[in-house]
Amino acid sequence: MEWLHELFKKAPEIALFLSLALGYYIGKIKFGKFQLGGVAGSLLVAVVVSQVGVQVDPGVKAVLFALFIYAVGYESGPQFFNSLGKQSIREIILAAVLAITALATVVIMAKLFGLDKGLAAGVAAGGLTQSAIIGTAGDAIAKLGLAADEVMRLQGNVAVGYAVTYVFGSFGAIIVCVNILPKLMGRTIKEDAVKAEAAMQAGVQVLGQGQHAAAPDLVGRIYQIAQGNARTVLEIETANPSVSITIERIKRHGQIIEVTPQLMLEVGDIVLVVGRREAMVGVAAQLGKELYAVEGMELTMQRKELVLTNKEYHNKTVGEIRSQTSHSISHGIYVLQISRMGQVLPMLPDTVVQLGDVITIYGSEQDVKRIAALVGYVIVPSVKTDFVYMGAGLVVGLLVGMLTAKIGSIPLTLGSGGGALLSGLLFGWYRAKRQTFGAMPSGAVQILKDLGLAGFVVVVGLSSGLQAVQTVKEHGFTIFGVGVVVTILPLILTMLIGKYVLRYDNTAIFAGALSGSRSANPAFGEVLDKAENSIPTVPFAITYALANVFLTLLGPLIVALV
């Protein structure tokens, strides 16, 4: 294998992408109903590849993780801030429960197996995948007043315990959150993610990409005016105030003529009518025979999203706006959807609209331009990412992550991950309110999440896998076994408390909260992959931020108690 070592030494990026490719391939293989998934598969392959000796710059891991966690926050910012409140108490309690059970598990296992302070802290750092414990525990050891040699030995043992247990710490969290939790709940993550998304949309039907209603609400029809149906355009359009139709084009004696409200239709005129299906069904008998296709009657309609900026409509209900808007203003415009911070609102008469709401409208080009100038501005879709906004968000997040506050001698910090997540949440929320800048297409967000997380896990495996295997050979499997217990037991206990005491009843939301309470990023990535939407992200963001503080505090506590 010397040639592989030399190859990876010259180009360690080959090892990274090889681990990704093989890991995702293995992750697709099903063992009965069990499936590893791409992230766990990549981690295992990376550990195997690491045995030939691979050195990857730790900066690569930091960059990939920052991209992943920022993208997660950016995507979930609007829902996160909408969800803050009394409903977040469960997440706070869940994060605290995991930290307490983890501390108790580490202390008890250390006493049972005779682990010193260094090994116990290292097992906690690796088994709980909270690298910050290495720093807080090492600092606490240095302040014990021991001899310099003993301090170095104990601090070295922190690294040993971490190296042996970190790989399973990542893998074990995936097993619990993705495989065991759904069995306990009796439903899959995807099933409950779809259920939660539907509930969040308040019963509003939201079509996914590539989906279209078999019987669309808005339709166009061509009719030839029959004897006895000759009326003005305005009379036909306003015949039924509760539902509207629009005559968009008229052909008379083979010529297209201008459509005006007072124009009297004549027998034999061919008209193109656009409107909601319920109105079209009622008006058909009042016009005449429906025609299949007529030359010159083709018309392209537009579907646009507008951001409401006109204060005249702020805090008014849909019913009030409909009744107070004249026919000349609303003519030819159909409101398809109203959304706020990414959440679709029901189109009910008592639904209140606010500045910043996104209004999806349908109409001809000239009508869309007219109403856009009155309502706000059109959102221009873009496949390009605003790297100015993205770069600024990452810089702010990483700077925030460097800030440290102290409670006594215990340093508290969000770290780069927590800082990037917080910044992503804020920047994503602000982008949802001001959509003239800061674009990041959904495809770009997805590639950052997928590549960022999987790449981060692979670098961890490549960097720690060889050392972990060698340390197991030297120290036996005792430390590894203790690490397995530290990884699994607190998660299981927290999971049981979450279900039976905190009453979590949605698998997707629970999985997001549980993975966040352990700051288990690989597990969260697999949860997102299973959910196929962003439902688990909001509870994850809350518990993840708390876990970064709670679990970091364990370092000095373990040193004091063991």
ABEGO torsion letter per residue (X at the ends): XAAAAAAAAABAAAAAAAAAAAAAAAAABBBEABBAEAAAAAAAAAAAAAAAEBBBBAAAAAAAAAAAAAAAAAAAAAAAAAABEAAAAAAAAAAAAAAAAAAAAAAAAAAAAGBBAAAAAAAAAAAAGBAAAAAAAAAAAAAAGBBAAAAAAAAAAAAAAAAAAAAAAAAAAAAAAAAAAAAAAGBBAAAAAAAAAAAAAGGBBBBBBGBBBABBABBBBBBBBBBGABBBAAAAAAABAABBBBBABBBBGGBBBBBBAABBBBBGBBBBBBEBAAAAAAAAAAAEBBBABBBGABBBBBBBBBBBABAAABGBBAAAAAAABBAAAABGBBBABBBBGGBBBBBBAABBBBBGBBBBBBEBAAAAAAAAAAAEBBBBBBABBBAAAAAAAAAAAAAAAABBBBBEABBBBAEAAAAAAAAAAAAAAAAAABAABGBBBAAAAAAAAAAAAAAAAAAAAAAAAAAAAAAAAAAEAAAAAAAAAAAAAAAAAAAAAAAAAAGBABAAAAAAAAAAAAGBAAAAAAAAAAAGBAAAAAAAAAAAAAAAAAAAAAAAAAAAAX
